[in-house]
Amino acid sequence: MVAEKRSKYSNKKCEVDGIRFDSRAEARRWSQLLAMQERGDICALERQVVYVLAPGVVINGRKVPPLRYVADFVYERGDETLIEDVKGVITPEYRIKRHLMALKGLSIVEIK
């Protein structure tokens, strides 16, 4: 019998309506956003939207892939586009990506 691997940040992956989420908090937020979209409060709801922060490069003869940020949710409310990330722990890697997103003029709404 193989023991289930423990998550680094104590989150539990779950599934809602056939969609897999990295945490229960993310699944809960998805349900809230779906309800908001049904009411007409928001539109164009998407999940796992990829933003390329820096293109791929060659370093010392080796290809390095593009640096990407994957937003949990992106949607429109009125005239603005909102980018959301459900966060339990703010990691050093996330801080760098948040900074690079800000340099592109994009801010991330962090949901705890």
C-alpha positions as CSV (number, residue, x, y, z in Angstrom):
1,M,0.0,0.0,0.0
2,V,1.4,3.4,-1.0
3,A,0.8,6.3,1.5
4,E,-0.7,9.4,0.0
5,K,2.0,12.1,-0.4
6,R,1.5,15.0,2.1
7,S,1.2,18.4,0.5
8,K,4.0,20.9,1.2
9,Y,1.5,23.6,2.3
10,S,-1.2,21.3,3.9
11,N,-3.7,21.9,1.1
12,K,-6.0,19.1,0.0
13,K,-6.7,18.6,-3.7
14,C,-10.4,18.2,-4.4
15,E,-12.8,17.9,-7.3
16,V,-16.0,19.9,-7.9
17,D,-18.2,19.2,-10.9
18,G,-15.4,17.1,-12.5
19,I,-12.9,20.0,-12.2
20,R,-9.8,19.3,-10.1
21,F,-8.6,22.1,-7.8
22,D,-5.3,22.4,-5.8
23,S,-7.2,23.3,-2.6
24,R,-10.6,23.3,-1.0
25,A,-10.3,27.1,-0.8
26,E,-9.8,27.4,-4.5
27,A,-12.8,25.1,-5.2
28,R,-14.9,27.2,-2.8
29,R,-13.9,30.4,-4.6
30,W,-14.7,28.8,-8.0
31,S,-18.3,28.1,-6.7
32,Q,-18.6,31.7,-5.4
33,L,-17.4,33.1,-8.8
34,L,-19.8,30.8,-10.7
35,A,-22.7,32.1,-8.6
36,M,-21.6,35.7,-9.2
37,Q,-21.5,35.0,-13.0
38,E,-25.0,33.5,-12.9
39,R,-26.3,36.6,-11.2
40,G,-24.6,38.8,-13.8
41,D,-22.1,40.4,-11.4
42,I,-19.2,39.2,-13.4
43,C,-18.6,37.7,-16.9
44,A,-16.0,35.9,-18.9
45,L,-14.9,33.7,-16.0
46,E,-11.8,31.6,-16.8
47,R,-9.5,29.4,-14.7
48,Q,-5.8,28.6,-14.9
49,V,-5.0,31.5,-17.3
50,V,-1.4,31.6,-18.3
51,Y,0.6,34.8,-18.5
52,V,4.2,34.7,-20.0
53,L,6.3,36.9,-17.8
54,A,9.6,36.5,-19.7
55,P,10.3,34.6,-23.0
56,G,12.4,31.5,-23.2
57,V,16.1,32.1,-23.5
58,V,19.4,30.1,-24.1
59,I,21.8,30.2,-21.1
60,N,25.2,28.5,-21.5
61,G,23.9,26.7,-24.6
62,R,20.8,25.3,-22.8
63,K,17.2,26.3,-23.6
64,V,15.4,27.7,-20.6
65,P,11.6,27.7,-21.0
66,P,9.6,30.9,-20.7
67,L,8.8,32.2,-17.1
68,R,5.1,31.8,-16.7
69,Y,2.5,32.8,-14.1
70,V,-0.8,30.8,-14.0
71,A,-3.7,32.7,-12.5
72,D,-6.3,30.7,-10.6
73,F,-9.1,32.9,-12.0
74,V,-9.6,35.7,-14.4
75,Y,-12.9,37.5,-15.0
76,E,-14.4,40.8,-16.0
77,R,-16.4,43.1,-13.7
78,G,-17.7,46.1,-15.5
79,D,-14.9,47.6,-17.5
80,E,-12.0,46.0,-15.5
81,T,-10.4,42.6,-15.8
82,L,-9.6,41.0,-12.5
83,I,-6.9,38.4,-11.9
84,E,-7.3,36.3,-8.7
85,D,-5.0,33.9,-6.9
86,V,-6.2,31.8,-3.9
87,K,-3.2,31.9,-1.5
88,G,-2.6,30.1,1.7
89,V,1.1,30.8,1.7
90,I,2.9,33.6,-0.1
91,T,6.1,31.9,-1.4
92,P,9.2,33.7,-2.5
93,E,8.6,32.4,-6.1
94,Y,5.1,33.9,-6.0
95,R,6.4,37.3,-4.8
96,I,8.7,37.5,-7.8
97,K,5.9,36.6,-10.2
98,R,3.6,39.1,-8.6
99,H,6.3,41.8,-9.0
100,L,6.8,40.9,-12.7
101,M,3.0,41.0,-13.2
102,A,3.0,44.5,-11.7
103,L,5.7,45.6,-14.1
104,K,3.4,44.6,-16.9
105,G,0.7,46.7,-15.3
106,L,-1.3,43.8,-14.0
107,S,-2.3,43.4,-10.4
108,I,-3.3,40.2,-8.7
109,V,-6.1,40.0,-6.2
110,E,-5.1,37.6,-3.5
111,I,-7.8,35.6,-1.8
112,K,-7.0,34.1,1.6
